[in-house]
Amino acid sequence: MDFTVKIDSAIFHSIGNAADNLDRECYVVGGYVRDLVLGRHSKDMDFVTVGSGIELAEAVANDLGPKAKLTVFRNFGTAQVKCHDTELEFVGARKESYRSDSRKPIVEDATLDEDLSRRDFTINAMAVSVNRGTFGTLIDRYDGMGDITRKIIRTPLDPDMTFSDDPLRMMRAIRFATQLQFDIASDTLDAISRNAERIKIISEERINTELSKIMESEKPSIGWQLLLKTGLLEIILPELAALQGVSTMNGRAHKENFGHTMQVLDRVAAASDNVWLRWAALFHDIAKPVTKRWDERLGWTFHNHNFIGAKMIPKIFARLKLPLNDNMKYVKRLVELHMRPVALVENTVTDSALRRLCSDAEGHLEELMILCEADITSKNPEKVRRCLANLAIVREKIDDLGLRDQRREYQPPVNALVYKRVFGLSDGPVLNEIKTALKEAYFDGKVTTDYDQNFRYLLDTIAPSLGLTPVDTNPHSPTDIKEKKKCTSSPNA
C-alpha cells in the first residue's frame, strides 16, 4: 500500500513541515493508519513525535492560523488542534504502566519503538512518517498489516503483560473484534480470561464507552458472546451472564436464553440503528433467571419476567453508568411491553385494549413491534411463520383502529352552520350526509383542509349529488366569516 499517496494532503504536509522546523520525527499512528488500510473513514488523527507533543501542536496551530483552535493538556503531556471538522491529537512518544491497584497510568518518555510496543494491538501499532525526507514511510514492527489481512486481533507484546498494564484493553480487544468482525488470536483471548478480574480497577464510565461501541456495531452479539466466553460478562453484567444454560426437568428443557437474546439483539440491530432499542433487546428477558419456575402441568415458566425485568433496568443502568433519563425509561418501557402485542391477536380483542397498547408505548409502537418480531427465534419454521403472521394481524388491527379513529375525529372545515345558510336547510339527516361526503372527499384525497377548496367541492359535487340548490354561494358572506376563521384555525377541532 502506497501511504505516500494515502496521506498526500495539505494537513499532513503542514504537520511534517512543522516537525522538520523543530528537527523532530513525527508520525501519524494508531487507528487512523489502521482505517486507511481498511478503507474506513476517520476524521480524527493521532500524531506521535519523539519529543514534546505540546510544542509540536503549538507550532502546527501557529502554521494553520486563526482557523485552528489549540487545546493543551499539560498534565497529560498532550495537545489537540481542531481545524474545521478535523481533530489532530499530538503526544510525545511514551510508555505507560498501571500499578496493581490503580486506575491511573504511570507515564514515561520513550522512543518510537517503545511507544509502538506499548500500543494495545498490532493493527493499532503502525505509524506513517510525515517528515519531508521520509514522507509516507510505514513503520510496522509487529506485522499489523499482516494481521489486518488475516483479520486477527493480537497484542504486540505478551498479552498478559498488555492486559495487566491496562485492563481496559481487554474490552477494547472485544470491541474491535465486534466492530471489524475480526477473530481474537487464541493466546490473546486466553490472556483476557486469565486477567478478567483486573477489569475491576477500570472505571464504569470507561467500560461503558466500550460497551456502547459494541452496541453500535453491525453485529453486537459478537462482543457480548466474547464477554461471556472470557468471564468479563460475569463481572460487568452478571444478570446477563445468568441467562446462559439450560435446565431440564422430567426430560423437558427450556430455551437457552442467552443464545436467544443474542439472536434477538442481532435481528433488532439489522432492522434499526436505534441503539436504545438494541439495549431493550439485550435486556428484554433479563429477569428470566430470577422468575424461572418448574410447573408439573405447564413445564418451565417465567411468569411476569417482563414486569420484573423492567424494574431491574434502572439499577442496571445506574451501575453501568448508562444515562438515567428518557433513554432509560424508553428501554424500561419496551422491556415491560414486549409480551403485550402477541396477546392482542384474538378476534375478541377490543379497540380499548389496542388503544391502551398504543398509549402505553408512548409513541414508540413501531420500535416495540420490531422488538416483538425479532423475539420470534423458534427453530420450527412453521411456528415462526405463524407467530409473524399473528403480529402482522396486530399491526393491521392497530392500523385499522388508527384509521377509524382518524375518520371519527376529523371535522371538515365547512360545518353545519354553513350548510344551512348555503342551502337554506334546517336541522335534519341531510346535514349529516353533507358532512359525511366532505369527510370521504378528504380521506379519498379529493380535498385538503383548505376552507375554500371544501366550499367549492360542496357546491360543485356534493350539492348536485344530493339534489340541493344553493341559495347563497358567497363563502365569505358576513355571517360566515367568523365561522370560517373558527373552523380553519384547527381542522381537527
C-alpha positions as CSV (number, residue, x, y, z in Angstrom):
1,M,0.0,0.0,0.0
2,D,1.4,3.4,-1.0
3,F,1.0,5.6,2.0
4,T,2.7,8.5,0.2
5,V,-0.5,8.7,-1.9
6,K,-2.8,7.9,1.1
7,I,-1.6,10.9,3.1
8,D,-0.8,13.3,0.3
9,S,-2.9,16.2,1.6
10,A,-2.1,19.7,2.8
11,I,-2.7,18.9,6.5
12,F,-0.1,16.1,6.6
13,H,2.5,18.2,4.7
14,S,1.8,21.1,7.1
15,I,2.4,19.0,10.2
16,G,5.5,17.4,8.6
17,N,7.0,20.9,7.9
18,A,6.3,22.0,11.4
19,A,8.1,18.9,12.7
20,D,11.0,19.4,10.4
21,N,11.4,23.0,11.6
22,L,11.6,21.7,15.1
23,D,14.0,19.0,14.0
24,R,11.6,16.3,15.2
25,E,10.4,13.0,14.0
26,C,6.6,12.9,13.6
27,Y,4.3,10.1,12.6
28,V,0.5,9.6,12.2
29,V,-0.2,6.5,14.2
30,G,-2.8,4.1,15.5
31,G,-6.4,3.9,14.4
32,Y,-6.0,6.4,11.6
33,V,-3.4,4.2,9.9
34,R,-5.5,1.1,10.5
35,D,-8.5,2.7,9.0
36,L,-6.5,3.9,6.0
37,V,-5.7,0.3,5.3
38,L,-9.3,-0.9,5.9
39,G,-10.7,1.9,3.8
40,R,-12.7,3.2,6.7
41,H,-13.4,7.0,7.1
42,S,-11.7,8.6,10.1
43,K,-11.6,12.4,10.7
44,D,-9.6,12.2,13.9
45,M,-5.8,11.8,13.6
46,D,-3.2,10.9,16.3
47,F,0.4,12.0,15.9
48,V,3.4,10.9,17.8
49,T,6.6,12.9,17.9
50,V,9.9,12.0,19.6
51,G,10.0,14.9,22.0
52,S,7.3,17.3,23.2
53,G,3.9,16.8,21.6
54,I,2.7,20.1,23.1
55,E,5.5,22.0,21.4
56,L,4.7,20.4,18.0
57,A,1.0,21.1,18.5
58,E,1.7,24.8,19.2
59,A,3.8,25.0,16.1
60,V,1.1,23.3,13.9
61,A,-1.6,25.6,15.3
62,N,0.5,28.6,14.6
63,D,1.1,27.5,11.0
64,L,-2.6,26.8,10.4
65,G,-3.5,30.2,11.5
66,P,-6.8,31.6,13.0
67,K,-8.9,28.7,11.8
68,A,-7.0,26.3,14.2
69,K,-8.0,26.0,17.8
70,L,-5.3,24.7,20.2
71,T,-6.1,23.0,23.5
72,V,-3.3,21.9,25.8
73,F,-3.5,19.2,28.4
74,R,-0.2,19.7,30.3
75,N,-0.9,17.2,33.0
76,F,-1.0,14.5,30.3
77,G,1.6,15.9,28.0
78,T,-0.9,16.0,25.1
79,A,-2.4,18.7,23.0
80,Q,-5.3,18.9,20.5
81,V,-5.7,21.1,17.4
82,K,-9.1,21.4,15.9
83,C,-9.3,22.6,12.3
84,H,-12.8,22.7,10.7
85,D,-14.2,19.3,11.5
86,T,-10.9,17.5,11.9
87,E,-9.2,16.8,15.3
88,L,-5.5,16.4,15.5
89,E,-4.1,14.9,18.6
90,F,-0.4,15.3,19.5
91,V,1.7,13.4,22.1
92,G,5.3,12.7,22.7
93,A,6.4,9.1,22.4
94,R,5.8,7.4,25.7
95,K,5.2,4.2,27.6
96,E,2.5,3.6,30.2
97,S,2.0,1.1,33.0
98,Y,-0.5,0.6,35.8
99,R,0.1,-0.4,39.4
100,S,-1.9,-3.5,40.5
101,D,-4.5,-1.4,42.5
102,S,-4.6,1.8,40.4
103,R,-6.7,3.1,37.5
104,K,-4.1,5.9,36.8
105,P,-1.2,5.0,34.5
106,I,2.5,5.8,35.2
107,V,3.7,7.7,32.1
108,E,7.4,7.9,31.0
109,D,9.1,9.3,27.9
110,A,10.1,6.7,25.3
111,T,11.4,6.0,21.9
112,L,9.1,5.5,18.9
113,D,9.7,1.7,19.1
114,E,8.8,1.7,22.8
115,D,5.7,3.8,22.1
116,L,4.5,1.4,19.4
117,S,5.3,-1.7,21.5
118,R,3.0,-0.4,24.3
119,R,0.1,0.0,21.9
120,D,-2.9,-2.3,22.5
121,F,-2.9,-4.3,19.3
122,T,-0.7,-4.9,16.3
123,I,-3.3,-3.3,14.0
124,N,-3.0,-0.1,16.0
125,A,0.8,-0.2,16.4
126,M,1.6,1.1,12.9
127,A,3.0,4.5,12.1
128,V,3.5,6.5,8.9
129,S,6.1,9.3,8.8
130,V,5.0,12.8,7.8
131,N,8.6,14.3,7.8
132,R,9.7,15.6,4.4
133,G,12.5,13.2,3.9
134,T,10.6,10.0,4.9
135,F,7.1,11.1,4.0
136,G,4.7,8.1,3.7
137,T,7.1,5.5,5.1
138,L,5.3,2.8,7.1
139,I,6.7,1.6,10.4
140,D,5.2,-1.8,11.2
141,R,7.3,-3.6,13.7
142,Y,4.6,-6.1,14.7
143,D,3.1,-7.1,11.4
144,G,-0.1,-5.1,11.8
145,M,-0.6,-5.2,8.0
146,G,-0.5,-9.0,8.1
147,D,-3.0,-9.2,11.0
148,I,-5.4,-6.9,9.1
149,T,-5.1,-9.3,6.1
150,R,-5.7,-12.3,8.4
151,K,-8.4,-10.4,10.3
152,I,-6.8,-11.1,13.7
153,I,-6.7,-9.0,16.9
154,R,-3.3,-9.6,18.6
155,T,-1.2,-7.8,21.1
156,P,2.3,-6.6,20.1
157,L,3.9,-8.0,23.3
158,D,3.0,-10.6,25.8
159,P,-0.8,-10.4,26.2
160,D,-0.7,-11.0,29.9
161,M,1.6,-8.0,30.4
162,T,-0.5,-5.9,28.0
163,F,-3.8,-6.6,29.8
164,S,-2.3,-6.4,33.3
165,D,-0.8,-3.0,32.4
166,D,-4.1,-1.6,31.1
167,P,-7.1,-3.9,31.7
168,L,-9.3,-1.7,29.6
169,R,-7.5,-3.2,26.6
170,M,-9.4,-6.4,27.2
171,M,-12.6,-4.6,26.5
172,R,-11.0,-2.9,23.5
173,A,-10.0,-6.2,22.1
174,I,-13.6,-7.4,22.2
175,R,-14.9,-4.1,20.8
176,F,-12.5,-4.2,17.8
177,A,-13.4,-7.8,17.2
178,T,-17.0,-6.8,17.1
179,Q,-16.7,-3.7,15.0
180,L,-14.3,-5.2,12.5
181,Q,-15.6,-8.8,12.7
182,F,-12.1,-10.0,13.3
183,D,-11.1,-13.0,15.4
184,I,-9.1,-12.6,18.6
185,A,-5.8,-14.6,18.5
186,S,-6.1,-17.7,20.8
187,D,-3.2,-16.6,23.1
188,T,-4.7,-13.1,23.3
189,L,-8.2,-14.5,24.1
190,D,-6.8,-16.9,26.7
191,A,-5.0,-13.9,28.4
192,I,-8.2,-12.0,28.6
193,S,-9.8,-14.9,30.5
194,R,-6.8,-15.1,32.8
195,N,-6.8,-11.4,33.5
196,A,-10.6,-10.8,33.6
197,E,-10.6,-9.9,37.3
198,R,-8.3,-6.9,36.5
199,I,-11.2,-5.2,34.9
200,K,-12.5,-4.3,38.4
201,I,-9.9,-1.5,38.6
202,I,-11.3,0.2,35.5
203,S,-14.0,2.8,35.9
204,E,-17.5,2.0,34.9
205,E,-17.5,5.1,32.6
206,R,-14.6,3.7,30.5
207,I,-16.2,0.3,30.4
208,N,-19.5,1.9,29.3
209,T,-17.7,3.6,26.4
210,E,-16.6,0.2,25.0
211,L,-20.0,-1.4,25.6
212,S,-21.7,1.5,23.7
213,K,-19.4,1.0,20.8
214,I,-20.2,-2.8,20.8
215,M,-23.9,-1.9,20.8
216,E,-23.4,0.4,17.8
217,S,-21.7,-2.3,15.7
218,E,-23.3,-4.2,12.8
219,K,-23.5,-7.4,14.8
220,P,-23.3,-6.6,18.5
221,S,-23.8,-10.2,19.6
222,I,-20.1,-10.9,18.7
223,G,-19.0,-8.7,21.6
224,W,-21.4,-10.0,24.2
225,Q,-20.6,-13.6,23.4
226,L,-16.8,-12.9,23.8
227,L,-17.5,-11.1,27.1
228,L,-19.3,-14.2,28.3
229,K,-16.6,-16.6,27.0
230,T,-13.8,-14.7,28.7
231,G,-15.5,-14.3,32.1
232,L,-15.8,-10.5,31.8
233,L,-19.6,-10.6,31.5
234,E,-19.9,-12.2,34.9
235,I,-18.1,-9.3,36.4
236,I,-19.6,-6.5,34.4
237,L,-23.2,-7.6,33.9
238,P,-23.9,-10.8,35.9
239,E,-27.6,-10.6,35.3
240,L,-27.0,-11.1,31.6
241,A,-24.5,-13.9,32.2
242,A,-27.1,-15.7,34.3
243,L,-29.2,-16.2,31.1
244,Q,-26.7,-18.8,29.9
245,G,-27.5,-22.5,30.3
246,V,-30.5,-24.8,30.1
247,S,-32.3,-26.6,32.9
248,T,-34.0,-29.9,32.4
249,M,-36.8,-31.5,34.5
250,N,-38.6,-34.7,33.6
251,G,-37.0,-34.7,30.2
252,R,-38.3,-31.2,29.5
253,A,-35.8,-28.3,28.9
254,H,-36.4,-24.6,28.4
255,K,-34.9,-22.4,25.7
256,E,-31.3,-21.4,26.0
257,N,-32.0,-17.8,26.9
258,F,-28.5,-16.2,26.4
259,G,-28.3,-17.5,22.8
260,H,-31.9,-16.4,22.2
261,T,-31.1,-12.9,23.5
262,M,-28.1,-12.7,21.1
263,Q,-30.4,-13.7,18.2
264,V,-32.9,-11.0,19.1
265,L,-30.2,-8.4,19.6
266,D,-28.8,-9.0,16.1
267,R,-32.2,-9.0,14.5
268,V,-33.0,-5.7,16.1
269,A,-29.6,-4.3,15.0
270,A,-30.3,-5.4,11.4
271,A,-33.7,-3.7,11.5
272,S,-32.7,-0.4,13.3
273,D,-29.8,1.8,14.1
274,N,-31.6,2.9,17.3
275,V,-29.0,1.9,20.0
276,W,-31.6,2.2,22.8
277,L,-33.8,-0.2,21.0
278,R,-30.8,-2.5,20.9
279,W,-30.4,-2.2,24.7
280,A,-34.0,-3.1,25.1
281,A,-33.4,-6.2,23.0
282,L,-30.4,-7.1,25.2
283,F,-32.5,-6.8,28.4
284,H,-35.9,-8.0,27.2
285,D,-35.5,-11.3,29.0
286,I,-33.1,-10.2,31.7
287,A,-35.5,-11.4,34.5
288,K,-35.9,-14.9,33.2
289,P,-33.3,-16.4,35.6
290,V,-35.0,-14.9,38.7
291,T,-38.5,-15.9,37.5
292,K,-37.8,-19.4,36.3
293,R,-40.0,-22.0,37.9
294,W,-41.0,-25.6,37.2
295,D,-44.7,-26.4,37.0
296,E,-45.7,-30.1,36.7
297,R,-48.6,-29.1,34.3
298,L,-47.0,-26.2,32.4
299,G,-43.4,-27.1,32.4
300,W,-40.8,-24.3,32.7
301,T,-42.4,-20.9,33.3
302,F,-41.1,-17.3,33.5
303,H,-44.2,-15.6,34.8
304,N,-44.0,-11.8,34.9
305,H,-40.4,-11.7,33.6
306,N,-41.3,-8.7,31.5
307,F,-42.6,-6.7,34.5
308,I,-39.8,-7.7,36.9
309,G,-37.2,-7.1,34.1
310,A,-38.5,-3.6,33.7
311,K,-38.0,-3.0,37.4
312,M,-34.4,-4.2,37.1
313,I,-33.5,-1.7,34.3
314,P,-32.8,1.5,36.5
315,K,-30.5,-0.4,38.8
316,I,-28.5,-1.9,35.9
317,F,-28.3,1.5,34.1
318,A,-27.1,3.2,37.2
319,R,-24.4,0.5,37.8
320,L,-23.2,0.7,34.1
321,K,-23.3,4.5,34.2
322,L,-25.8,4.5,31.4
323,P,-28.0,7.6,31.3
324,L,-30.8,7.7,33.9
325,N,-33.0,9.8,31.6
326,D,-35.7,9.3,29.0
327,N,-33.5,6.7,27.2
328,M,-33.6,4.5,30.4
329,K,-37.3,5.0,30.6
330,Y,-37.6,4.0,26.9
331,V,-35.7,0.8,27.5
332,K,-37.7,0.0,30.6
333,R,-41.0,0.6,28.8
334,L,-40.1,-1.7,25.9
335,V,-38.9,-4.5,28.2
336,E,-42.2,-4.2,30.1
337,L,-44.4,-4.2,27.0
338,H,-42.5,-6.8,24.8
339,M,-45.1,-9.6,25.6
340,R,-48.2,-7.4,25.1
341,P,-48.7,-7.3,21.3
342,V,-48.7,-11.1,20.8
343,A,-51.6,-11.3,23.2
344,L,-53.8,-9.0,21.0
345,V,-54.2,-11.4,18.1
346,E,-57.5,-12.9,19.1
347,N,-60.7,-11.6,17.4
348,T,-62.2,-10.8,20.8
349,V,-59.6,-8.1,21.5
350,T,-61.3,-4.8,22.0
351,D,-60.5,-1.4,20.5
352,S,-59.8,-0.1,24.0
353,A,-57.1,-2.8,24.5
354,L,-55.4,-1.7,21.3
355,R,-55.7,1.9,22.3
356,R,-54.1,1.1,25.7
357,L,-51.2,-0.5,24.0
358,C,-50.7,2.5,21.7
359,S,-50.9,4.8,24.7
360,D,-48.6,2.7,26.9
361,A,-46.0,2.6,24.1
362,E,-45.8,6.4,24.3
363,G,-45.1,7.0,20.6
364,H,-42.7,4.0,20.2
365,L,-45.1,1.4,18.9
366,E,-43.1,0.7,15.7
367,E,-39.9,0.0,17.8
368,L,-42.0,-2.3,20.1
369,M,-43.2,-4.2,17.1
370,I,-39.7,-4.5,15.7
371,L,-38.6,-6.0,19.1
372,C,-41.6,-8.4,19.2
373,E,-40.9,-9.6,15.7
374,A,-37.2,-10.1,16.5
375,D,-38.2,-12.1,19.6
376,I,-39.5,-14.9,17.4
377,T,-36.5,-17.3,17.2
378,S,-38.0,-20.8,17.1
379,K,-36.2,-23.4,15.1
380,N,-39.6,-24.5,13.8
381,P,-40.2,-22.6,10.5
382,E,-43.9,-23.2,10.7
383,K,-44.1,-21.7,14.2
384,V,-42.0,-18.7,13.1
385,R,-44.4,-18.2,10.1
386,R,-47.4,-18.4,12.3
387,C,-46.1,-16.1,15.0
388,L,-45.0,-13.5,12.5
389,A,-48.4,-13.7,10.8
390,N,-50.1,-13.1,14.1
391,L,-48.0,-10.0,14.7
392,A,-48.9,-8.8,11.2
393,I,-52.6,-9.2,12.3
394,V,-51.9,-7.0,15.3
395,R,-50.3,-4.4,13.0
396,E,-53.4,-4.5,10.8
397,K,-55.7,-4.1,13.8
398,I,-53.7,-1.1,15.0
399,D,-53.6,0.5,11.6
400,D,-57.3,-0.1,11.1
401,L,-58.1,1.4,14.6
402,G,-55.9,4.4,13.8
403,L,-57.8,5.0,10.5
404,R,-61.2,4.6,12.2
405,D,-60.2,7.0,15.0
406,Q,-58.9,9.5,12.4
407,R,-62.1,9.3,10.4
408,R,-64.2,9.7,13.5
409,E,-62.2,12.6,14.9
410,Y,-61.8,14.5,11.6
411,Q,-64.1,17.5,11.2
412,P,-64.4,19.2,7.8
413,P,-63.6,23.0,7.8
414,V,-67.0,23.7,6.4
415,N,-69.6,22.9,9.0
416,A,-73.3,22.6,9.6
417,L,-74.0,26.3,10.0
418,V,-72.6,26.9,6.5
419,Y,-74.7,24.0,5.1
420,K,-77.8,25.6,6.5
421,R,-77.0,29.1,5.1
422,V,-75.9,28.0,1.7
423,F,-78.9,25.6,1.1
424,G,-81.5,27.2,3.3
425,L,-81.7,24.0,5.4
426,S,-82.9,23.3,8.9
427,D,-81.8,20.5,11.2
428,G,-82.2,17.1,9.6
429,P,-80.4,14.0,8.2
430,V,-79.2,15.8,5.1
431,L,-76.7,17.8,7.2
432,N,-75.0,14.5,8.2
433,E,-75.0,13.4,4.6
434,I,-73.2,16.5,3.6
435,K,-70.7,16.2,6.4
436,T,-70.0,12.5,5.6
437,A,-69.5,13.4,1.9
438,L,-66.9,16.1,2.8
439,K,-65.1,13.7,5.2
440,E,-65.0,11.0,2.5
441,A,-63.7,13.5,0.0
442,Y,-60.9,14.4,2.4
443,F,-59.9,10.8,3.1
444,D,-60.1,10.0,-0.7
445,G,-57.6,12.8,-1.3
446,K,-60.1,14.9,-3.3
447,V,-59.8,17.9,-0.9
448,T,-57.4,19.1,1.7
449,T,-58.3,21.0,4.9
450,D,-58.5,24.3,2.9
451,Y,-61.8,26.0,3.5
452,D,-62.3,27.5,0.1
453,Q,-61.5,24.2,-1.6
454,N,-64.1,22.4,0.5
455,F,-66.7,25.1,-0.1
456,R,-66.2,24.7,-3.9
457,Y,-66.4,20.9,-3.7
458,L,-69.6,21.3,-1.7
459,L,-71.2,23.4,-4.4
460,D,-69.8,21.6,-7.5
461,T,-70.0,18.0,-6.4
462,I,-72.0,17.3,-3.2
463,A,-74.9,19.6,-3.9
464,P,-75.8,18.0,-7.3
465,S,-75.4,14.5,-6.0
466,L,-77.9,15.3,-3.2
467,G,-80.2,17.4,-5.3
468,L,-79.5,20.5,-3.4
469,T,-79.8,24.0,-4.8
470,P,-77.6,26.8,-3.2
471,V,-79.4,29.9,-2.1
472,D,-76.1,31.7,-1.1
473,T,-72.9,30.9,-2.8
474,N,-70.7,33.5,-1.2
475,P,-68.2,31.7,1.1
476,H,-67.1,35.0,2.6
477,S,-70.5,36.5,3.5
478,P,-70.6,38.5,6.7
479,T,-72.5,35.7,8.5
480,D,-69.8,33.2,7.6
481,I,-66.5,35.0,8.2
482,K,-66.5,34.3,11.9
483,E,-67.4,30.7,11.4
484,K,-64.7,30.2,8.7
485,K,-62.0,31.6,11.0
486,K,-63.1,29.3,13.8
487,C,-63.1,26.2,11.6
488,T,-59.8,26.8,9.7
489,S,-57.9,27.6,12.9
490,S,-58.0,23.9,13.8
491,P,-59.1,21.5,11.1
492,N,-59.5,18.6,13.5
493,A,-61.1,20.6,16.3
